[in-house]
């Protein structure tokens, strides 16, 4: 499985589904830059647990092959 990636080092591709964390909880989310090139994180559904700033992300694991 992939390792967590620091947001300060690299961001995912725009609108790529990833696992995201604020250091306390993990949510399914996506990242994009708005029209003013500001970073924006969204989660599915809106994650009530990730109240803090997203600090790390990782690609989703591959599904089972059976």
VEXZA-361627 format. One record per atom (N, C-alpha, C): residue number from 0; atom name; x, y, z negated. Coordinates in nm, 2 decimals. Layout:
<rs>
+------+------+--------+--------+--------+
| resi | name |      X |      Y |      Z |
+------+------+--------+--------+--------+
|  NUM |   CA |      X |      Y |      Z |
...
+------+------+--------+--------+--------+
</rs>
This chain:
<rs>
+------+------+--------+--------+--------+
| resi | name |      X |      Y |      Z |
+------+------+--------+--------+--------+
|    0 |    N |   0.08 |  -0.12 |   0.00 |
|    0 |   CA |   0.00 |   0.00 |   0.00 |
|    0 |    C |   0.09 |   0.12 |   0.00 |
|    1 |    N |   0.04 |   0.23 |   0.05 |
|    1 |   CA |   0.11 |   0.36 |   0.06 |
|    1 |    C |   0.13 |   0.42 |  -0.08 |
|    2 |    N |   0.23 |   0.50 |  -0.09 |
|    2 |   CA |   0.26 |   0.58 |  -0.21 |
|    2 |    C |   0.18 |   0.71 |  -0.20 |
|    3 |    N |   0.16 |   0.77 |  -0.32 |
|    3 |   CA |   0.10 |   0.90 |  -0.33 |
|    3 |    C |   0.19 |   1.01 |  -0.26 |
|    4 |    N |   0.14 |   1.10 |  -0.19 |
|    4 |   CA |   0.22 |   1.21 |  -0.12 |
|    4 |    C |   0.18 |   1.34 |  -0.19 |
|    5 |    N |   0.28 |   1.41 |  -0.23 |
|    5 |   CA |   0.26 |   1.54 |  -0.29 |
|    5 |    C |   0.21 |   1.64 |  -0.19 |
|    6 |    N |   0.10 |   1.72 |  -0.22 |
|    6 |   CA |   0.05 |   1.82 |  -0.13 |
|    6 |    C |   0.15 |   1.92 |  -0.10 |
|    7 |    N |   0.24 |   1.95 |  -0.19 |
|    7 |   CA |   0.34 |   2.05 |  -0.17 |
|    7 |    C |   0.44 |   2.01 |  -0.07 |
|    8 |    N |   0.45 |   1.88 |  -0.04 |
|    8 |   CA |   0.55 |   1.83 |   0.05 |
|    8 |    C |   0.49 |   1.80 |   0.19 |
|    9 |    N |   0.36 |   1.75 |   0.20 |
|    9 |   CA |   0.30 |   1.72 |   0.32 |
|    9 |    C |   0.15 |   1.71 |   0.30 |
|   10 |    N |   0.08 |   1.76 |   0.41 |
|   10 |   CA |  -0.07 |   1.75 |   0.40 |
|   10 |    C |  -0.11 |   1.65 |   0.51 |
|   11 |    N |  -0.23 |   1.59 |   0.49 |
|   11 |   CA |  -0.28 |   1.49 |   0.59 |
|   11 |    C |  -0.32 |   1.57 |   0.72 |
|   12 |    N |  -0.35 |   1.50 |   0.82 |
|   12 |   CA |  -0.41 |   1.56 |   0.95 |
|   12 |    C |  -0.54 |   1.61 |   0.91 |
|   13 |    N |  -0.58 |   1.72 |   0.98 |
|   13 |   CA |  -0.72 |   1.78 |   0.96 |
|   13 |    C |  -0.82 |   1.67 |   0.98 |
|   14 |    N |  -0.91 |   1.67 |   0.88 |
|   14 |   CA |  -1.03 |   1.58 |   0.88 |
|   14 |    C |  -1.00 |   1.43 |   0.87 |
|   15 |    N |  -0.88 |   1.39 |   0.84 |
|   15 |   CA |  -0.84 |   1.25 |   0.82 |
|   15 |    C |  -0.90 |   1.21 |   0.68 |
|   16 |    N |  -0.97 |   1.10 |   0.68 |
|   16 |   CA |  -1.02 |   1.05 |   0.55 |
|   16 |    C |  -0.90 |   0.99 |   0.47 |
|   17 |    N |  -0.88 |   1.03 |   0.35 |
|   17 |   CA |  -0.77 |   0.99 |   0.26 |
|   17 |    C |  -0.82 |   0.97 |   0.12 |
|   18 |    N |  -0.74 |   0.91 |   0.03 |
|   18 |   CA |  -0.77 |   0.91 |  -0.11 |
|   18 |    C |  -0.70 |   1.04 |  -0.16 |
|   19 |    N |  -0.77 |   1.12 |  -0.25 |
|   19 |   CA |  -0.72 |   1.24 |  -0.30 |
|   19 |    C |  -0.73 |   1.24 |  -0.45 |
|   20 |    N |  -0.63 |   1.30 |  -0.52 |
|   20 |   CA |  -0.64 |   1.31 |  -0.67 |
|   20 |    C |  -0.60 |   1.44 |  -0.72 |
|   21 |    N |  -0.66 |   1.48 |  -0.83 |
|   21 |   CA |  -0.62 |   1.60 |  -0.90 |
|   21 |    C |  -0.53 |   1.56 |  -1.02 |
|   22 |    N |  -0.49 |   1.44 |  -1.03 |
|   22 |   CA |  -0.40 |   1.39 |  -1.13 |
|   22 |    C |  -0.48 |   1.32 |  -1.24 |
|   23 |    N |  -0.61 |   1.33 |  -1.24 |
|   23 |   CA |  -0.70 |   1.26 |  -1.34 |
|   23 |    C |  -0.79 |   1.16 |  -1.27 |
|   24 |    N |  -0.85 |   1.20 |  -1.16 |
|   24 |   CA |  -0.95 |   1.11 |  -1.09 |
|   24 |    C |  -0.91 |   1.10 |  -0.95 |
|   25 |    N |  -0.96 |   0.99 |  -0.88 |
|   25 |   CA |  -0.93 |   0.97 |  -0.74 |
|   25 |    C |  -1.07 |   0.97 |  -0.67 |
|   26 |    N |  -1.07 |   1.04 |  -0.55 |
|   26 |   CA |  -1.19 |   1.05 |  -0.47 |
|   26 |    C |  -1.15 |   1.03 |  -0.32 |
|   27 |    N |  -1.25 |   0.99 |  -0.25 |
|   27 |   CA |  -1.24 |   0.98 |  -0.10 |
|   27 |    C |  -1.26 |   1.12 |  -0.05 |
|   28 |    N |  -1.16 |   1.17 |   0.03 |
|   28 |   CA |  -1.17 |   1.31 |   0.07 |
|   28 |    C |  -1.11 |   1.34 |   0.21 |
|   29 |    N |  -1.11 |   1.46 |   0.25 |
|   29 |   CA |  -1.05 |   1.51 |   0.37 |
|   29 |    C |  -1.00 |   1.65 |   0.35 |
|   30 |    N |  -0.90 |   1.69 |   0.44 |
|   30 |   CA |  -0.84 |   1.82 |   0.43 |
|   30 |    C |  -0.85 |   1.89 |   0.56 |
|   31 |    N |  -0.86 |   2.02 |   0.56 |
|   31 |   CA |  -0.85 |   2.10 |   0.69 |
|   31 |    C |  -0.81 |   2.24 |   0.65 |
|   32 |    N |  -0.77 |   2.32 |   0.75 |
|   32 |   CA |  -0.74 |   2.46 |   0.73 |
|   32 |    C |  -0.86 |   2.54 |   0.79 |
|   33 |    N |  -0.91 |   2.63 |   0.71 |
|   33 |   CA |  -1.02 |   2.71 |   0.76 |
|   33 |    C |  -0.97 |   2.81 |   0.87 |
|   34 |    N |  -1.06 |   2.89 |   0.92 |
|   34 |   CA |  -1.03 |   2.99 |   1.03 |
|   34 |    C |  -0.92 |   3.09 |   0.99 |
|   35 |    N |  -0.90 |   3.11 |   0.86 |
|   35 |   CA |  -0.79 |   3.20 |   0.81 |
|   35 |    C |  -0.67 |   3.12 |   0.77 |
|   36 |    N |  -0.66 |   2.99 |   0.81 |
|   36 |   CA |  -0.55 |   2.90 |   0.78 |
|   36 |    C |  -0.53 |   2.88 |   0.63 |
|   37 |    N |  -0.64 |   2.88 |   0.56 |
|   37 |   CA |  -0.63 |   2.85 |   0.42 |
|   37 |    C |  -0.67 |   2.70 |   0.40 |
|   38 |    N |  -0.60 |   2.64 |   0.31 |
|   38 |   CA |  -0.62 |   2.49 |   0.29 |
|   38 |    C |  -0.76 |   2.47 |   0.22 |
|   39 |    N |  -0.83 |   2.37 |   0.27 |
|   39 |   CA |  -0.96 |   2.33 |   0.21 |
|   39 |    C |  -0.97 |   2.18 |   0.19 |
|   40 |    N |  -1.01 |   2.14 |   0.08 |
|   40 |   CA |  -1.03 |   1.99 |   0.05 |
|   40 |    C |  -1.18 |   1.97 |   0.04 |
|   41 |    N |  -1.23 |   1.87 |   0.10 |
|   41 |   CA |  -1.37 |   1.82 |   0.08 |
|   41 |    C |  -1.37 |   1.68 |   0.03 |
|   42 |    N |  -1.47 |   1.64 |  -0.04 |
|   42 |   CA |  -1.48 |   1.50 |  -0.09 |
|   42 |    C |  -1.62 |   1.44 |  -0.05 |
|   43 |    N |  -1.62 |   1.31 |  -0.05 |
|   43 |   CA |  -1.75 |   1.24 |  -0.02 |
|   43 |    C |  -1.80 |   1.16 |  -0.14 |
|   44 |    N |  -1.92 |   1.17 |  -0.18 |
|   44 |   CA |  -1.99 |   1.30 |  -0.18 |
|   44 |    C |  -1.92 |   1.39 |  -0.26 |
|   45 |    N |  -1.96 |   1.51 |  -0.27 |
|   45 |   CA |  -1.89 |   1.61 |  -0.35 |
|   45 |    C |  -1.85 |   1.55 |  -0.49 |
|   46 |    N |  -1.72 |   1.54 |  -0.51 |
|   46 |   CA |  -1.67 |   1.46 |  -0.62 |
|   46 |    C |  -1.69 |   1.54 |  -0.75 |
|   47 |    N |  -1.77 |   1.50 |  -0.84 |
|   47 |   CA |  -1.79 |   1.57 |  -0.97 |
|   47 |    C |  -1.67 |   1.56 |  -1.06 |
|   48 |    N |  -1.58 |   1.46 |  -1.03 |
|   48 |   CA |  -1.47 |   1.43 |  -1.12 |
|   48 |    C |  -1.35 |   1.52 |  -1.09 |
|   49 |    N |  -1.32 |   1.54 |  -0.96 |
|   49 |   CA |  -1.20 |   1.62 |  -0.92 |
|   49 |    C |  -1.23 |   1.77 |  -0.94 |
|   50 |    N |  -1.23 |   1.81 |  -1.06 |
|   50 |   CA |  -1.26 |   1.96 |  -1.09 |
|   50 |    C |  -1.13 |   2.04 |  -1.07 |
|   51 |    N |  -1.02 |   1.98 |  -1.08 |
|   51 |   CA |  -0.89 |   2.05 |  -1.06 |
|   51 |    C |  -0.85 |   2.06 |  -0.92 |
|   52 |    N |  -0.74 |   2.12 |  -0.89 |
|   52 |   CA |  -0.68 |   2.13 |  -0.76 |
|   52 |    C |  -0.62 |   1.99 |  -0.72 |
|   53 |    N |  -0.65 |   1.95 |  -0.59 |
|   53 |   CA |  -0.59 |   1.83 |  -0.54 |
|   53 |    C |  -0.44 |   1.84 |  -0.53 |
|   54 |    N |  -0.37 |   1.75 |  -0.59 |
|   54 |   CA |  -0.23 |   1.76 |  -0.60 |
|   54 |    C |  -0.16 |   1.65 |  -0.52 |
|   55 |    N |  -0.22 |   1.54 |  -0.49 |
|   55 |   CA |  -0.16 |   1.43 |  -0.42 |
|   55 |    C |  -0.27 |   1.36 |  -0.33 |
|   56 |    N |  -0.22 |   1.29 |  -0.23 |
|   56 |   CA |  -0.31 |   1.22 |  -0.14 |
|   56 |    C |  -0.24 |   1.10 |  -0.09 |
|   57 |    N |  -0.32 |   1.00 |  -0.03 |
|   57 |   CA |  -0.26 |   0.89 |   0.03 |
|   57 |    C |  -0.35 |   0.84 |   0.14 |
|   58 |    N |  -0.30 |   0.78 |   0.25 |
|   58 |   CA |  -0.38 |   0.72 |   0.35 |
|   58 |    C |  -0.47 |   0.61 |   0.29 |
|   59 |    N |  -0.58 |   0.58 |   0.36 |
|   59 |   CA |  -0.67 |   0.47 |   0.32 |
|   59 |    C |  -0.60 |   0.34 |   0.35 |
|   60 |    N |  -0.62 |   0.24 |   0.27 |
|   60 |   CA |  -0.56 |   0.11 |   0.30 |
|   60 |    C |  -0.63 |   0.05 |   0.42 |
|   61 |    N |  -0.56 |  -0.05 |   0.48 |
|   61 |   CA |  -0.62 |  -0.12 |   0.59 |
|   61 |    C |  -0.73 |  -0.21 |   0.54 |
|   62 |    N |  -0.84 |  -0.23 |   0.61 |
|   62 |   CA |  -0.94 |  -0.33 |   0.57 |
|   62 |    C |  -0.89 |  -0.47 |   0.58 |
|   63 |    N |  -0.96 |  -0.56 |   0.51 |
|   63 |   CA |  -0.92 |  -0.70 |   0.52 |
|   63 |    C |  -0.93 |  -0.75 |   0.66 |
|   64 |    N |  -0.85 |  -0.85 |   0.69 |
|   64 |   CA |  -0.84 |  -0.91 |   0.83 |
|   64 |    C |  -0.89 |  -1.05 |   0.83 |
|   65 |    N |  -1.02 |  -1.07 |   0.79 |
|   65 |   CA |  -1.08 |  -1.21 |   0.79 |
|   65 |    C |  -1.22 |  -1.20 |   0.84 |
+------+------+--------+--------+--------+
</rs>
